[in-house]
Amino acid sequence: MNGANGVQGSLMRAMRGPILLITVGTLFAIDHVGPYAFSTTWPALLIVIGVMKLLERATASAS
């Protein structure tokens, strides 16, 4: 890794865990308080993971 793109890639990898934890926490909060059950909102996890992977690849390919 070199330059700004290496830093961006490292930042994306470092943010992956916290963003997934926030997403899971939000989905459980919606399950507990809101009208939707976790069994209907879990696909949002796949969407978030996919977006994070796309962003990681975009920063990696820019280098």
Buried (B, 14 or more C-beta within 10 A) or exposed (E): EEEEBEEBBEEBEEEBEEBBEEBBEBBEEBBEEEEEEBEEBEEBBEEBBEEBEEBBEEBBEEE
